Amino acid sequence: MASAGMQVLAFVLALLGVFGATVATLLPNWKVSADVGSNIITAISQMQGLWMDCTWYSTGMFSCTLKYSVLSLPAYLQTARTTMVLSCVLAALGLCLASLGLKCTRWGGGRQAKGRTAVASGACFLLSGLLCLVPASWFTNEVIASFLDSSVPESSKFEPGGAVYVAFVSAGFLFAGGSIFCTSCPGKREGPQELLLSSPDKLLQQQQQLQQQLRQAHRPPLRQEQPRPDQPAQDQPRQDQLQPDQRQQDQLLQDQQCCGTLQPPPQESKAGYSLQDYV
């Protein structure tokens, strides 16, 4: 499982990837005019992006034109638009989930919930990086193929611009951050971290339950006198009633032995009468 420091590093990498993908989507220099042949020294530099075409003059002025018609665009450009927008949306969703799945934060639930949230954010980053890599690769392939085509005039040849490189680097950041977050899969055991990362109310309730269990575990069992096998159950209360009298007789015998006179214990008045007294 990824540690808290690795998760913070992955969050920073993913944040850079989101920022780079957003910038690459908006930049107008996905391809720039190539300085080849007679175009080595020109007063005009053309740039084409996903949303606009810009022209830079040697005087320092810019002139940009938006691409309003979507159906008139080539297939690779339409695909690049769609996938880059989806990549930015998924990356933003991954950032929201990653902020809940970080171990160094107090929100987001317990250890198990944070682990699942971190894995979900990692999946979003990986998918976002894939969506960012596909249009950059396809766009670069089309630009290179057009540049190597001999039927294309030199004044209309372009080469990959800086936005393409930004898209490649952003995809790498997203892949790295997503891979680290995907290693945050929660384990089966639950330890003290589960208590520390839970809410205060839940933590207090768990502590009370734990103390109650400890008290019950250390409480001595109650001793109960069981009746003898050869003695019926109905005679047990009578034997309990006779126990104090037996103790008094034992104490009296001990006192008489200490004094040197041993006399039989006093018997009940009814037991002292005999048949001769009546005769």
Secondary structure as UniProt FT lines:
FT   HELIX           4..26
FT   STRAND          31..33
FT   HELIX           37..39
FT   STRAND          44..48
FT   STRAND          52..57
FT   TURN            58..59
FT   STRAND          62..66
FT   TURN            71..72
FT   HELIX           75..101
FT   TURN            103..104
FT   HELIX           111..148
FT   TURN            150..151
FT   HELIX           154..156
FT   STRAND          158..160
FT   HELIX           162..182
FT   HELIX           192..197
FT   HELIX           200..218
FT   TURN            229..230
FT   HELIX           233..235
FT   HELIX           236..259
FT   HELIX           269..272
FT   HELIX           275..278
//
